[in-house]
Amino acid sequence: MASFHVIAGASETLEHTKVRKIGVSDLFDALRRGVDDFMVKPSHIVFLCLIYPVVGVVLAVWTSGANALPLLFPLVSGFALIGPFAAIGLYEISRRREAGLDASWRHAFEVRSSPALPAIAAVGIMLLAIFIAWLLTAKIFYEQLFGPEPPASLSGFVAEIFATGRGWTLIALGHAIGFVFAVVVLCTTVVAFPLLLDRDVGAYEAIHTSIRVVLANPIVMAVWGLIVALGLIVGSLPVFAGLAVVLPVLGHATWHVYRKVVEAPAAPRPAN
C-alpha cells in the first residue's frame, strides 16, 4: 500500500509540472473529444451521472418548504462548485480509454485505489469548504436584505425577489458574489483532479498547477469557465435531467483540456 501523503507526492518532494499556452480552438477540440468519450458507452456513463440530477431534484424538494426557500438557488447553483470532484470518475474513464484500456462504468470507481487518494480527498474537502462558505454567505446576505424571518409562502417569496428593489439587489449582488466563488474554484481546481489521477504530485502542486494554468491562459480559461457555466445552466433547465448528458461531456472534456495544457511527465503513470 502506498504511504499516506497529501501535500507532496509519493517522492515526498514538491514536483513542478510544466504548463502550456493553448487557444480557444483547443477548448472546442477538447469538447469534441469529450462528446466522443461520452458516445462510446453512453448507457454506462449516463447511469453513473444520474447521481447528479437526482441529487439536484432532492435539493429542490428539500428546500420547497418556506423555511429553506432562500437557500434553494444557492444550493442548486453552489452544487456546481463541487462539480470538479463529482466528475472525478469521468476523468478516470477518459484516462483509461486514452490508454487503450477497458473503460466500462465500474472503472469510474477505481479512483479509490489511486495512490493520490489522500491528496484527492484533501482537494475535495477544500471544495466542500468553499461550498459551505458560499451557502453561509448567501444566507447572511439574504438576511441582511430581508431579515431573519422565512418567507410566508413560495408565491410571496417569488414576489419579493422579482417585484421589489431589494429582491433585484439580491439577484445582482448574489450573482456577483457567486461569481467570485466560481472563479476561486476554477483557478484552484481546473486541472487539479485530472493531474492527481495522472500523477501523484500532491495536493499543493495540483492546486498550484491549476493556478499557473489560469495565469498562463487567462482568456482561454475564462472562456472555459463560461462554457462550463452555460452547460450547467442548460442541463439544469429540464428538472436537472439534462445534467446526465452535460456533466459527463464536460467531465471528459476537462480531462482533454488537462492533456492539452499540462505537459506530459517523463515517466507517465503505468496503465492498470
N, C-alpha and C positions, 0 to 999 in steps of 0.2 A: 504493500500500500504506500502511496506517495506520502511524503512528510507533509504536515499541516503548515501551509504558508499562505499568507493573504496579501500583504503589502508588496513584497518582492516575489519573483518567480521561483521555480524549482531550484535554480542555482543560488538562491538567496542573495542575488545581486539585482540591481535595477537595470533591466535591459532597455536599450533605447532603439525604438523602431524608427524606420525612415518613412516619411510620408511624401506623396507626390501631389502635384497640382493637376487637377482634372477640369474638364469643361462640362457645360450643361448637357452636351450631347452624350457624355458618359453616363449621366443620370438616366437618360431615356434608354440607353443601351442596357443599363442595369435593370430597369423596369421590364424591358423586353425579356431579359433572361429570367427575371422573377416570374413573369407570366408563363414562360416555358417550363420552369420548375414546377409551378402550380398545375399545369396541364398534364404533366407526366402521369401523376396518380392523384387526381383531384378528389376522389372519394375518400382516400386516406387523409389527405390534408384538411379537407372540409370537416371530417369527423373530429380531428384534433382541434380545429379552430372554432367549433361550435361552443367551446367553453367561453369564449369571449362574448358573443352576442347573448348567450344565456345569462352570464353574469350581468351584462348591461340591463337586461329585462328585469332581473332580480333587484338591481339597484333602483330602477324606476318604480317598481311595485313597492319596494321597501320605503321609499320616500313619498309615497302617494298620500300618506296622512298629513294633516296640516302642520304638525309639529316639525316635520322634516322637509317640508316643501322647499324652504330656502336652500337646502343642500342638494336638491335634485340636479341642477345644472353643474355645480361644482363637482359632484360625484361622477356624473357621466363624462364631462369634459376632462376632469382630472384623472380619470381612469386611464386616459391615453398617456399620462406621464409614466406609468409603469409598463406601457406597451413594449419598450425595448427588451424588458425582462420577460414579458409574457410570450414574446416571439422567439425565445432562445432555441426552442425545439426546431423551429423552422430554419434557423441558421445551420443547425446540425444536419438537417436533411439536405440542404444545399451543399454543405461541405462534403457529405458522403457521395452525393450524386456527382459532384465535380471530380471526386477521386475515383469514380467508376465503381462505387460500392452499392450494395442494396440500400435503397432509401425508402423503405416502407414506413408506415406511420409509427410503428413501435420503436424505430430508431430515434425518433424525436426525443424519447425519454432517456437516451443513453448519455445525456449530459451528466446524469448522476454519477457516472464513472469517470468523468473528466478529472484529470489531475489538478485543474484550475478551479474545481468546485468551490473551495473556500473563498477564493477571490471573486468568483461569480456571485456567490451568496452575499459578499460584502457590498458589491456594487448594487445588487438587488435591494439590500437593506437601505442603502443610500437613496434609491429611487422611492422606496416606501416612505422614508422620512420626508422626502420632498412632497410626496402625495399628501401626507398628513398635514404638513405645513401649509399646503395650498388650501385644504379643507378648513383649517383653523383660521387662516387669513380671510377666506371667503365669508366664514361665519361672523367674524369680528366686523368686517366691512359692512355686511348686511345689517347687523345690529346697530352700527353707528348711524345708518341711514333710517332704519325702520323701527329701531328699538328691540328689546329682548322678547316681546310678545310674539308668538307664532301667528301666521295669518289665519283668519277665521275660516276660510274655505279656499278651495282651488280657484274658483272664479274670482274671488276677492283678491287672491294673490296675483293672478294674471292681470287684473285691472290695475293693481298697484304698480306692477312692473312696467306695463306698456302705456298707461294713461296718466302717469304723474312725472313731474320733473325729477324727483329723487329716484324713480324707477329707471329712467333713462341714464341718470348718473351712475346707478348701479351697473347697468349694461355696459356703458362706455368704459368706466374705470375698472370694472370687473374683468372685462376682456383685456385691458391693458396690463392688469396685474397677472392674469393668467398667461399672457404673452411672455412676461418676464420669467415665470416658472418654466414655460415651454422652452425658452432659449437656454436656460440653465441645463435642462435635461438634454437638449440637442448637443450643446457644447461638450458635455461631460460623458455622453454615452453613445454618440453617433456611430462609433465603431468599437466601443468597449467590449461588448459581449461577443461579437464575431472574433475579435482579436484574442480574447481569452479562450474561446473554443479552439482556435487555430494554434495558439502558442500560450504556454503557461508563463506569462510575463508578470503576473501580479496585478492587484487592483490599482495601485498607484500608476503604473505605466499604461494600463488600459485607459484610465481617465485622462492621463496626461497626453496620450496619443490622440484621443478624441479632440481635445482642446487644440492640439497642434494642427490637426486636420482642418478644423474650422478656421483657425488663423491663417492657414496656407490657402484656403479656398472659401473665403467669407461669402462671396456672392453665390457660388455654386451650392454651398451648404444651406444658405438662406432659401434658395430655390428648392432644395431637397426638403427642408422643413415645411415649406409651403405645400409641396406635393403630398407629403405625409398628412398634413392638417386637412387639406381638401379631400384626400382619400378617406380619412376617418369620418369627416362630416358626411360625405356622400354615402358611405357604408352604414352610417347610423340612421339615415332617414327612414328606411322601411323597417322600423322597430328593431334596429340594430342587426337585422339578419344579413344585410349586405357586408357586414364585417367578416362574415365567414369566407368571403372571397377577397375583400380588400386587405385584411390582415395578413393572410398568407402571401399574397403578391408583394406587399410592402416588406414583409419579413424576408422573403427570398431575395428581393431586390436589394435590401440592406446588406446582405452577405456579398452581393456582387459589387456594391458601392465600396465596401471594405476592400475587396480584392483590387479594385482599381486605384484606390487612394493610398493604400499601405503597401509598401514593398514587401515581397515575399522573403521569408527568412532563409538564411543559408542552409539550414537543416530543418525542413518542414516537419510538422507533426506526422508520425507514421500513420498510414491508413489502418483502420481497425473496424 
